[in-house]
């Protein structure tokens, strides 16, 4: 692999020096909403929704300015202040605005802003909506810090901020035990990944004396293969936690207990995209270890199949979409693991996924809003005529995720499958299989929700959502339809200088009907056909009963027994280890200390009896002592 060209950022000038406003605006809004109290309840949703939209406008200005610059000047450094100064370590807080970070800024604030607007209607009757919008703003601010940081240590601050915000939002309805438990589970599982991330940063500081991207990138060619491998695997562990990749995926399905806008924000614009960003930003590290890169590709491939499997077996509409997120993020990780040929396509699919996954999650929220918060698809059906806007926009997301020609996923996901085949026939074949399964379970979701006979429970009267909710759906639906078409011939050339990517052999075509793409369409069509055959309008729903004996169904419904595996491998042995350590402390350490103290105390009690305060006792003791000394002296002389 040829050495990567290290891009040195140019100093910020003019409006770029105010880039910190991107983060400060949602952070300040969050602080205001948390501190002003109930006086802000009326206007809190509007301030909360305005904050990310203002940041989006600022990000759009920066994007246009970068477009007007020469390629070497599109990476801009924005120093803020010195954070840590200890010996030879000088760690500064600074921002990096380049081709990679700016597209993330637009995704986070653009899609995130639409989710905020949607939330005005969705959370209108929640008494704690002011706090909800404060947490949403905190989420956006933390994610912006994560993607704008110019070094790994500052990135880690945003990384942990995202973890905190997700905990607060997943457990927002903490009066529900399942929501509180889901929040704790997400927090704990992510701490496992964060351990890998923190150890990787420690290794960088020990190896390079710095965690700045430029210093790490410049120093990587001189490190040993072992160091590069360890650093890459530790970063991969961190990415698995945030992006819910195997083996740290178990938290994502339970996270659906939070309000639906939270699910949309986590899955489309913030948390689960962080791992893909980390691996792509760390391209110089993975370039020095083909083994670490292969590990990323394998994890992504396994996860895309696991997520698709889970999506096939769930009846909860949000959990089906959560399984699909695991699967689609798996495609991105697969592309990132392939290396320079796949980095740009990983981000391309991340951007299009942001549109269609936010579209479908908010569409699911619209359906829930119309059916008294029902999430079981077996209680839907025939909603397309009563909810035409939700149906059409959701259909756009559906066509995008299955890769229907000219919709966004047709370009972004198919590019990944193509480069996967170029890297390995096994990886490419499995990625293509995942596309077919996606066609099946997403068709199942569409048919069970919008087609067939009505299966609503008593008292449910479905209706279309208000404009404040449908307008974001329309915008996201348009993005799902044309996002891939708009980005296809541009995104690779834009991103390659920032991610160390390599240009494809020939320019992408808008028609994009390569042999691999054609075969992929056939596989997807087969999956769609099976879905129609099993769940078509004339079929009796539900077909998959909860008591099904099928291993495929049971495993999928139980999230492939991920919780059982974690319990058997980690929790139970951890409990036993903790129990033994407590026993060691009680009977070993504490026993030794307490036994020694008791022995000394007992001996002291016996000696204390001699100190009785009577002169005759002391005289007798002195006489006996003198007699003993005399006897010893006499015996010594006789001997």
C-alpha positions as CSV (number, residue, x, y, z in Angstrom):
1,X,0.0,0.0,0.0
2,X,1.5,3.4,-1.0
3,X,2.2,5.8,1.9
4,X,-0.6,8.2,2.7
5,X,-0.2,11.9,1.9
6,X,-0.4,13.8,5.2
7,X,-2.5,16.9,4.9
8,X,-1.3,19.8,7.0
9,X,-4.3,22.1,8.0
10,X,-3.9,25.8,7.2
11,X,-4.5,28.3,10.0
12,X,-8.0,29.7,10.3
13,X,-8.8,33.2,9.1
14,X,-11.8,35.4,9.0
15,X,-15.1,33.7,9.7
16,X,-13.4,30.3,10.3
17,X,-12.0,31.6,13.6
18,X,-15.6,31.6,14.9
19,X,-16.1,27.8,14.2
20,X,-16.5,27.2,17.9
21,X,-20.0,28.7,17.5
22,X,-21.1,25.5,15.8
23,X,-20.7,23.7,19.2
24,X,-21.4,26.6,21.5
25,X,-24.9,27.5,20.2
26,X,-26.6,24.1,20.9
27,X,-24.5,23.8,24.1
28,X,-25.7,27.2,25.3
29,X,-29.3,26.4,24.4
30,X,-29.1,23.2,26.4
31,X,-27.7,25.1,29.4
32,X,-30.5,27.7,29.2
33,X,-33.3,25.2,28.9
34,X,-31.9,23.2,31.9
35,X,-31.3,26.3,34.1
36,X,-34.2,28.7,33.5
37,X,-36.9,26.4,35.0
38,X,-40.5,26.0,34.1
39,X,-40.8,29.6,32.9
40,X,-39.4,28.3,29.6
41,X,-41.8,25.5,29.1
42,X,-43.8,27.3,26.4
43,X,-40.9,28.5,24.3
44,X,-38.4,25.8,25.1
45,X,-39.2,23.6,22.0
46,X,-38.7,26.5,19.7
47,X,-35.4,27.5,21.1
48,X,-34.3,23.9,21.2
49,X,-35.2,23.4,17.5
50,X,-33.7,26.7,16.4
51,X,-30.2,25.9,17.9
52,X,-29.2,23.1,15.5
53,X,-30.7,24.9,12.6
54,X,-28.5,28.0,13.3
55,X,-25.5,25.7,13.5
56,X,-26.6,24.2,10.2
57,X,-26.6,27.6,8.6
58,X,-23.1,28.4,9.9
59,X,-21.9,24.9,8.7
60,X,-23.4,25.6,5.3
61,X,-21.4,28.8,5.0
62,X,-18.2,27.0,5.9
63,X,-19.0,24.3,3.3
64,X,-19.5,26.9,0.6
65,X,-16.2,28.5,1.6
66,X,-14.3,25.2,1.4
67,X,-15.8,24.6,-2.0
68,X,-14.2,27.8,-3.2
69,X,-10.7,26.8,-2.0
70,X,-8.0,24.8,-3.6
71,X,-7.8,21.2,-2.4
72,X,-4.7,21.7,-0.2
73,X,-6.4,24.5,1.6
74,X,-9.6,22.7,2.5
75,X,-8.3,21.6,5.8
76,X,-8.6,24.5,8.3
77,X,-7.1,24.4,11.8
78,X,-9.0,26.5,14.5
79,X,-6.9,26.6,17.7
80,X,-8.8,27.5,20.8
81,X,-6.6,27.2,24.0
82,X,-4.0,25.2,25.7
83,X,-5.6,22.4,27.8
84,X,-2.8,20.3,29.3
85,X,0.8,21.4,29.8
86,X,2.9,18.7,31.6
87,X,6.6,18.1,30.8
88,X,6.9,17.4,27.1
89,X,3.1,17.0,26.7
90,X,1.4,20.1,25.3
91,X,-2.3,19.2,24.5
92,X,-4.3,22.0,22.9
93,X,-8.1,22.2,22.3
94,X,-8.6,22.9,18.7
95,X,-11.0,22.3,15.8
96,X,-10.4,20.8,12.4
97,X,-12.8,21.8,9.6
98,X,-12.1,19.7,6.5
99,X,-14.0,17.7,3.9
100,X,-14.8,14.9,6.3
101,X,-15.8,17.0,9.3
102,X,-18.0,19.4,7.4
103,X,-20.2,16.8,5.8
104,X,-20.7,15.4,9.3
105,X,-21.6,18.9,10.6
106,X,-24.2,19.3,7.9
107,X,-25.6,15.8,8.6
108,X,-25.7,16.3,12.4
109,X,-27.3,19.8,12.3
110,X,-29.4,19.3,9.2
111,X,-31.0,16.0,9.9
112,X,-30.8,16.6,13.6
113,X,-32.5,20.0,13.2
114,X,-35.4,18.3,11.3
115,X,-35.7,15.8,14.1
116,X,-35.9,18.7,16.6
117,X,-38.7,20.3,14.6
118,X,-40.5,17.0,14.4
119,X,-40.2,16.7,18.2
120,X,-42.2,19.9,18.7
121,X,-45.3,18.0,17.6
122,X,-44.3,14.5,18.9
123,X,-43.5,15.7,22.4
124,X,-46.2,18.4,22.6
125,X,-48.1,16.8,25.4
126,X,-45.1,15.7,27.5
127,X,-44.8,17.7,30.7
128,X,-40.9,17.4,30.6
129,X,-40.4,18.5,27.0
130,X,-38.2,21.4,28.1
131,X,-35.7,18.9,29.5
132,X,-36.1,16.7,26.5
133,X,-35.0,19.5,24.1
134,X,-32.2,20.4,26.4
135,X,-30.9,16.8,26.2
136,X,-31.3,16.8,22.4
137,X,-29.3,20.0,22.2
138,X,-26.6,18.4,24.4
139,X,-26.5,15.4,22.1
140,X,-25.9,17.6,19.1
141,X,-23.3,19.7,20.8
142,X,-21.4,16.6,22.0
143,X,-21.5,15.0,18.5
144,X,-20.3,18.3,16.9
145,X,-17.3,18.4,19.3
146,X,-16.6,14.7,18.4
147,X,-16.4,15.3,14.7
148,X,-14.7,18.8,14.8
149,X,-11.9,17.9,17.3
150,X,-8.4,18.1,15.9
151,X,-7.0,15.5,18.2
152,X,-8.1,12.2,19.8
153,X,-8.2,13.5,23.4
154,X,-10.7,16.3,22.6
155,X,-12.6,13.9,20.4
156,X,-12.9,11.6,23.4
157,X,-14.6,14.4,25.4
158,X,-17.2,14.6,22.7
159,X,-17.3,10.8,22.6
160,X,-18.2,10.7,26.3
161,X,-20.6,13.5,26.0
162,X,-22.5,11.5,23.3
163,X,-22.6,8.6,25.8
164,X,-24.0,10.8,28.5
165,X,-26.7,12.3,26.3
166,X,-27.7,8.9,25.0
167,X,-28.1,7.7,28.6
168,X,-30.3,10.7,29.5
169,X,-32.5,10.3,26.4
170,X,-32.9,6.6,26.2
171,X,-34.0,6.7,29.8
172,X,-36.0,9.9,29.4
173,X,-39.2,8.1,30.5
174,X,-37.4,6.6,33.5
175,X,-40.6,6.0,35.3
176,X,-40.8,2.9,33.0
177,X,-38.4,0.3,34.4
178,X,-37.6,-1.0,30.9
179,X,-36.5,2.5,29.8
180,X,-34.3,3.0,32.9
181,X,-32.8,-0.5,32.4
182,X,-32.2,0.2,28.7
183,X,-30.4,3.4,29.5
184,X,-28.1,1.7,32.0
185,X,-27.4,-1.1,29.6
186,X,-26.4,1.3,26.9
187,X,-24.2,3.2,29.3
188,X,-22.4,0.1,30.6
189,X,-21.9,-1.6,27.2
190,X,-20.5,1.6,25.8
191,X,-18.0,1.8,28.7
192,X,-16.5,-1.4,27.5
193,X,-15.9,0.2,24.1
194,X,-14.7,3.4,25.7
195,X,-12.0,1.4,27.6
196,X,-10.5,0.5,24.2
197,X,-10.7,4.1,23.0
198,X,-9.0,5.4,26.1
199,X,-6.2,2.8,26.0
200,X,-5.6,3.7,22.3
201,X,-5.2,7.4,23.3
202,X,-2.8,6.4,26.1
203,X,-0.8,4.4,23.6
204,X,-0.7,7.4,21.2
205,X,0.6,9.7,24.0
206,X,3.2,7.1,25.0
207,X,4.3,6.6,21.4
208,X,4.1,10.0,19.9
209,X,3.9,12.3,22.9
210,X,0.7,13.7,21.3
211,X,-2.8,12.8,20.4
212,X,-3.2,15.4,17.6
213,X,-4.3,13.9,14.3
214,X,-1.4,15.5,12.4
215,X,1.2,14.1,14.9
216,X,-0.3,10.6,14.9
217,X,-0.6,10.5,11.1
218,X,3.0,11.7,10.6
219,X,4.3,9.2,13.2
220,X,2.5,6.1,12.1
221,X,4.9,5.0,9.4
222,X,7.7,4.7,12.0
223,X,5.8,2.5,14.5
224,X,6.2,-1.3,14.7
225,X,3.6,-3.6,13.2
226,X,2.6,-4.7,16.7
227,X,1.9,-1.1,17.9
228,X,-0.2,-0.4,14.8
229,X,-2.2,-3.6,15.2
230,X,-2.9,-2.9,18.9
231,X,-3.8,0.7,18.3
232,X,-6.1,-0.3,15.4
233,X,-7.8,-3.0,17.4
234,X,-8.4,-0.7,20.4
235,X,-9.9,1.9,18.2
236,X,-12.1,-0.8,16.6
237,X,-13.3,-1.8,20.1
238,X,-14.3,1.8,20.8
239,X,-16.1,2.0,17.4
240,X,-18.0,-1.3,18.1
241,X,-19.4,0.2,21.3
242,X,-20.7,3.5,19.8
243,X,-21.8,2.0,16.5
244,X,-23.4,-1.2,18.0
245,X,-21.2,-3.6,16.1
246,X,-20.7,-7.2,17.1
247,X,-19.9,-8.0,19.9
248,X,-21.0,-4.8,21.6
249,X,-24.4,-4.5,19.8
250,X,-26.7,-5.7,22.6
251,X,-27.7,-2.2,23.8
252,X,-29.1,-0.9,20.5
253,X,-32.4,-2.9,20.4
254,X,-33.2,-2.0,24.0
255,X,-32.5,1.7,23.3
256,X,-35.8,1.8,21.4
257,X,-37.5,2.4,24.8
258,X,-36.6,6.1,24.5
259,X,-38.9,8.5,22.6
260,X,-39.0,7.9,18.9
261,X,-37.2,11.2,17.9
262,X,-34.3,10.0,20.1
263,X,-34.1,6.7,18.1
264,X,-34.0,8.8,14.9
265,X,-31.2,11.0,16.2
266,X,-29.1,8.1,17.5
267,X,-29.5,6.1,14.4
268,X,-29.3,8.7,11.7
269,X,-27.2,11.6,12.8
270,X,-25.3,11.1,16.0
271,X,-24.2,8.2,18.1
272,X,-24.0,5.1,15.9
273,X,-22.3,7.1,13.1
274,X,-19.4,8.0,15.5
275,X,-17.7,4.6,15.2
276,X,-17.6,4.9,11.4
277,X,-16.2,8.4,11.7
278,X,-13.5,7.2,14.1
279,X,-12.3,4.4,11.8
280,X,-12.4,6.6,8.8
281,X,-10.6,9.5,10.5
282,X,-7.9,7.0,11.7
283,X,-7.1,5.9,8.2
284,X,-3.4,6.5,8.7
285,X,-3.4,4.0,11.6
286,X,-5.3,1.3,9.8
287,X,-3.0,1.8,6.7
288,X,-0.1,0.5,8.8
289,X,-1.9,-2.8,9.8
290,X,-3.7,-4.9,7.3
291,X,-4.7,-7.2,10.1
292,X,-6.5,-4.4,11.9
293,X,-8.2,-3.3,8.7
294,X,-9.3,-6.9,8.0
295,X,-10.8,-7.1,11.6
296,X,-12.9,-4.0,10.8
297,X,-14.1,-5.6,7.6
298,X,-15.0,-8.9,9.3
299,X,-16.8,-7.1,12.2
300,X,-18.8,-5.1,9.7
301,X,-19.7,-8.1,7.6
302,X,-20.8,-10.2,10.6
303,X,-22.8,-7.3,11.9
304,X,-24.6,-6.5,8.7
305,X,-25.8,-10.2,8.6
306,X,-26.7,-10.2,12.4
307,X,-28.7,-7.0,12.1
308,X,-30.6,-8.3,9.0
309,X,-31.4,-11.6,10.8
310,X,-32.8,-9.7,13.8
311,X,-34.8,-7.4,11.5
312,X,-36.5,-10.4,10.0
313,X,-37.9,-11.8,13.3
314,X,-39.1,-8.7,15.1
315,X,-42.7,-7.4,15.2
316,X,-41.9,-4.1,16.9
317,X,-41.5,-1.6,14.1
318,X,-38.8,0.4,15.9
319,X,-36.8,-2.8,16.7
320,X,-37.0,-3.8,13.0
321,X,-35.5,-0.5,12.1
322,X,-32.9,-0.8,14.9
323,X,-31.8,-4.1,13.4
324,X,-31.6,-2.5,10.0
325,X,-29.4,0.2,11.5
326,X,-27.0,-2.4,12.8
327,X,-26.9,-3.9,9.4
328,X,-26.4,-0.7,7.5
329,X,-23.7,0.5,9.8
330,X,-22.1,-2.9,9.2
331,X,-21.9,-2.1,5.5
332,X,-20.1,1.2,6.4
333,X,-17.6,-0.6,8.6
334,X,-17.1,-3.2,5.9
335,X,-16.2,-0.4,3.4
336,X,-14.0,1.3,6.0
337,X,-12.2,-2.0,6.6
338,X,-11.5,-2.4,2.9
339,X,-9.2,0.6,3.1
340,X,-8.6,3.5,0.7
341,X,-11.0,2.1,-1.9
342,X,-13.8,2.0,0.6
343,X,-13.4,5.0,2.9
344,X,-15.4,7.5,0.8
345,X,-18.1,5.0,0.1
346,X,-18.5,4.3,3.8
347,X,-19.2,8.0,4.4
348,X,-21.4,8.2,1.2
349,X,-23.6,5.4,2.6
350,X,-23.5,7.1,6.1
351,X,-24.9,10.3,4.5
352,X,-27.7,8.6,2.5
353,X,-28.5,6.4,5.5
354,X,-28.9,9.6,7.6
355,X,-31.7,10.6,5.2
356,X,-33.6,7.4,4.8
357,X,-33.2,6.1,8.4
358,X,-34.3,9.4,9.9
359,X,-37.2,9.3,7.4
360,X,-38.3,5.8,8.5
361,X,-37.8,6.3,12.2
362,X,-39.8,9.5,12.2
363,X,-42.4,7.8,9.9
364,X,-42.6,5.0,12.5
365,X,-43.2,7.7,15.1
366,X,-45.9,9.2,13.0
367,X,-47.6,5.7,12.8
368,X,-47.3,5.3,16.6
369,X,-48.7,8.8,17.1
370,X,-51.7,7.8,15.0
371,X,-52.3,4.4,16.8
372,X,-52.0,5.3,20.5
373,X,-48.3,4.5,20.7
374,X,-48.7,1.0,19.3
375,X,-45.4,-0.5,18.1
376,X,-46.5,-4.0,17.1
377,X,-46.9,-4.2,13.4
378,X,-49.4,-7.0,13.8
379,X,-51.8,-4.4,15.0
380,X,-51.3,-2.1,12.0
381,X,-52.4,-2.7,8.4
382,X,-54.3,-0.6,5.8
383,X,-52.7,2.7,7.0
384,X,-51.6,4.0,3.6
385,X,-54.9,5.7,2.7
386,X,-55.4,7.2,6.2
387,X,-51.8,8.5,6.4
388,X,-50.9,9.3,2.8
389,X,-47.9,11.6,3.6
390,X,-46.4,9.2,6.1
391,X,-46.9,6.4,3.6
392,X,-45.3,8.1,0.7
393,X,-42.3,9.4,2.6
394,X,-41.8,6.1,4.4
395,X,-42.0,4.4,1.0
396,X,-39.2,6.6,-0.2
397,X,-37.0,5.5,2.7
398,X,-38.0,1.9,2.0
399,X,-37.0,2.1,-1.7
400,X,-33.7,3.8,-0.6
401,X,-32.7,1.2,1.9
402,X,-33.4,-1.8,-0.4
403,X,-31.4,-0.1,-3.2
404,X,-34.2,0.5,-5.7
405,X,-32.7,2.0,-8.9
406,X,-32.0,5.7,-8.6
407,X,-32.9,6.0,-4.9
408,X,-30.1,6.9,-2.6
409,X,-29.2,3.4,-1.4
410,X,-28.9,2.2,-5.0
411,X,-25.7,4.2,-5.3
412,X,-24.1,4.2,-1.9
413,X,-24.7,0.6,-0.8
414,X,-24.0,-0.9,-4.2
415,X,-20.7,0.9,-4.4
416,X,-19.8,-0.9,-1.1
417,X,-20.8,-4.3,-2.5
418,X,-18.7,-3.7,-5.6
419,X,-15.5,-2.7,-3.7
420,X,-16.1,-5.7,-1.3
421,X,-16.1,-8.0,-4.3
422,X,-12.9,-6.4,-5.5
423,X,-11.3,-7.1,-2.1
424,X,-12.7,-10.6,-1.5
425,X,-15.4,-12.7,-3.1
426,X,-16.4,-13.9,0.4
427,X,-17.0,-10.4,1.7
428,X,-18.7,-9.3,-1.5
429,X,-21.0,-12.4,-1.5
430,X,-22.0,-11.9,2.1
431,X,-22.7,-8.2,1.6
432,X,-24.9,-9.1,-1.4
433,X,-26.7,-11.7,0.7
434,X,-27.4,-9.0,3.3
435,X,-28.9,-6.8,0.6
436,X,-31.3,-9.6,-0.3
437,X,-32.3,-10.1,3.4
438,X,-32.8,-6.3,3.7
439,X,-35.2,-6.5,0.7
440,X,-37.2,-9.2,2.6
441,X,-37.5,-7.7,6.0
442,X,-38.2,-4.2,4.9
443,X,-40.9,-5.4,2.5
444,X,-42.4,-7.3,5.4
445,X,-42.4,-4.1,7.5
446,X,-44.0,-2.1,4.6
447,X,-46.7,-4.7,4.0
448,X,-47.6,-5.3,7.7
449,X,-47.8,-1.6,8.4
450,X,-49.5,0.0,5.3
451,X,-51.2,-2.8,3.4
452,X,-53.6,-5.6,4.0
453,X,-56.6,-5.6,6.3
454,X,-56.9,-3.2,9.2
455,X,-55.8,-4.9,12.4
456,X,-56.1,-2.0,14.8
457,X,-57.0,-2.6,18.4
458,X,-60.2,-1.3,19.9
459,X,-60.3,2.5,20.4
460,X,-57.6,3.2,17.8
461,X,-58.5,5.8,15.1
462,X,-55.5,6.3,12.8
463,X,-55.0,9.8,11.4
464,X,-52.3,11.8,9.6
465,X,-49.8,13.7,11.8
466,X,-49.8,17.5,12.0
467,X,-47.6,19.6,9.6
468,X,-44.9,20.1,12.2
469,X,-44.3,16.4,12.0
470,X,-45.0,15.8,8.3
471,X,-42.9,18.6,6.9
472,X,-39.6,17.0,8.2
473,X,-40.9,13.7,6.8
474,X,-41.3,15.3,3.3
475,X,-37.8,16.9,3.4
476,X,-36.2,13.6,4.5
477,X,-38.3,11.7,2.0
478,X,-36.9,13.9,-0.8
479,X,-33.4,13.3,0.5
480,X,-34.0,9.6,0.5
481,X,-35.1,9.7,-3.1
482,X,-32.4,12.0,-4.6
483,X,-29.6,12.1,-2.1
484,X,-27.6,9.3,-3.8
485,X,-28.2,10.8,-7.2
486,X,-26.9,14.2,-6.1
487,X,-23.8,12.9,-4.3
488,X,-22.7,10.0,-6.5
489,X,-20.4,11.8,-9.0
490,X,-19.0,14.2,-6.3
491,X,-18.6,12.6,-2.9
492,X,-15.5,10.5,-3.6
493,X,-13.5,13.3,-5.1
494,X,-14.5,15.5,-2.2
495,X,-13.6,13.1,0.6
496,X,-10.5,11.4,-0.7
497,X,-8.0,14.0,0.3
498,X,-9.3,13.9,3.9
499,X,-9.6,10.1,4.3
500,X,-6.6,8.9,2.4
501,X,-8.9,7.3,-0.2
502,X,-8.1,6.4,-3.8
503,X,-10.1,7.4,-6.8
504,X,-12.0,4.6,-8.6
505,X,-10.7,3.3,-11.9
506,X,-13.5,5.1,-13.8
507,X,-15.9,7.9,-12.9
508,X,-19.1,6.7,-11.3
509,X,-22.1,6.5,-13.6
510,X,-25.6,7.8,-12.7
511,X,-27.0,4.7,-14.5
512,X,-24.7,2.5,-12.3
513,X,-25.6,-0.9,-13.9
514,X,-22.4,-2.8,-13.5
515,X,-22.6,-6.6,-13.4
516,X,-22.4,-6.6,-9.6
517,X,-25.1,-4.0,-9.4
518,X,-27.4,-6.0,-11.7
519,X,-26.8,-9.2,-9.7
520,X,-27.5,-7.3,-6.5
521,X,-30.8,-6.0,-7.9
522,X,-31.8,-9.6,-8.7
523,X,-30.9,-10.8,-5.2
524,X,-32.9,-7.9,-3.7
525,X,-35.8,-8.6,-6.0
526,X,-35.8,-12.2,-4.7
527,X,-35.9,-10.9,-1.2
528,X,-38.7,-8.6,-2.0
529,X,-40.6,-11.4,-3.7
530,X,-40.3,-13.7,-0.7
531,X,-41.6,-10.8,1.5
532,X,-44.6,-10.3,-0.8
533,X,-45.3,-14.0,-1.0
534,X,-45.3,-14.4,2.8
535,X,-46.8,-11.1,3.9
536,X,-48.8,-9.9,0.9
537,X,-52.2,-8.2,1.3
538,X,-54.0,-11.6,1.0
539,X,-52.0,-13.3,3.7
540,X,-53.2,-13.7,7.2
541,X,-51.2,-11.6,9.7
542,X,-49.4,-12.5,11.9
543,X,-47.7,-15.4,10.3
544,X,-44.8,-15.6,12.8
545,X,-46.3,-16.4,16.2
546,X,-44.3,-15.6,19.4
547,X,-44.3,-19.3,20.3
548,X,-42.7,-20.3,17.0
549,X,-40.3,-23.2,17.4
550,X,-38.2,-22.2,14.4
551,X,-34.6,-21.6,15.5
552,X,-34.3,-18.8,13.0
553,X,-37.3,-17.0,14.5
554,X,-36.5,-17.7,18.1
555,X,-32.9,-16.6,17.7
556,X,-33.9,-13.4,15.9
557,X,-36.6,-12.6,18.5
558,X,-33.9,-13.0,21.2
559,X,-31.4,-10.8,19.5
560,X,-29.3,-13.9,18.6
561,X,-29.0,-14.6,22.4
562,X,-26.6,-11.7,22.8
563,X,-27.8,-11.0,26.3
564,X,-27.6,-14.6,27.2
565,X,-24.0,-14.8,25.9
566,X,-23.0,-11.7,27.8
567,X,-24.6,-13.1,31.0
568,X,-22.8,-16.4,30.6
569,X,-19.4,-15.1,29.5
570,X,-19.1,-11.9,31.5
571,X,-21.9,-11.3,34.1
572,X,-22.0,-14.7,35.9
573,X,-18.2,-15.1,36.0
574,X,-17.9,-11.5,37.1
575,X,-20.3,-12.2,39.9
576,X,-18.4,-15.2,41.0
577,X,-15.1,-13.3,40.8
578,X,-16.6,-10.5,42.9
579,X,-18.0,-13.0,45.4
580,X,-14.6,-14.6,45.8
581,X,-12.8,-11.3,46.1
582,X,-15.3,-10.3,48.8
583,X,-14.7,-13.6,50.6
584,X,-10.9,-13.0,50.3
585,X,-11.3,-9.5,51.8
586,X,-13.6,-10.7,54.6
587,X,-11.6,-13.7,55.7
588,X,-8.2,-13.0,54.3
589,X,-7.3,-9.4,54.5
590,X,-9.8,-8.2,57.1
591,X,-9.4,-11.5,58.9
592,X,-5.6,-11.0,59.2
593,X,-5.9,-7.4,60.3
594,X,-8.8,-8.1,62.8
595,X,-7.1,-11.3,64.1
596,X,-3.9,-9.4,64.8
597,X,-5.8,-6.6,66.5
598,X,-7.7,-9.2,68.6
599,X,-4.5,-11.0,69.6
600,X,-2.9,-7.8,70.7
601,X,-6.1,-6.7,72.5
602,X,-6.3,-10.1,74.4
603,X,-2.7,-9.9,75.4
604,X,-3.1,-6.3,76.6
605,X,-6.2,-7.3,78.6
606,X,-4.2,-10.0,80.4
607,X,-1.2,-7.7,81.1
608,X,-3.6,-5.0,82.3
609,X,-4.5,-7.3,85.2
610,X,-1.0,-6.9,86.6
611,X,-1.5,-3.2,86.7
612,X,-4.0,-3.3,89.6
613,X,-2.8,-0.2,91.6
614,X,-1.9,-2.1,94.8
615,X,1.6,-1.3,96.3
616,X,1.9,-4.8,97.8
617,X,1.4,-6.3,94.3
618,X,4.1,-4.1,92.8
619,X,6.5,-4.8,95.8
620,X,5.9,-8.6,95.3
621,X,6.6,-8.3,91.6
622,X,9.8,-6.3,92.2
623,X,10.9,-8.9,94.8
624,X,10.3,-11.8,92.5
625,X,12.0,-10.0,89.7
626,X,15.1,-9.3,91.9
627,X,15.1,-12.9,93.0
628,X,15.0,-14.2,89.4
629,X,17.8,-11.8,88.4
630,X,19.9,-13.0,91.4
631,X,19.4,-16.6,90.6
632,X,20.4,-16.0,86.9
633,X,23.6,-14.2,88.1
634,X,24.5,-16.9,90.6
635,X,23.9,-19.7,88.0
636,X,25.9,-17.8,85.5
637,X,29.0,-17.6,87.8
638,X,28.7,-21.2,88.9
639,X,28.6,-22.2,85.2
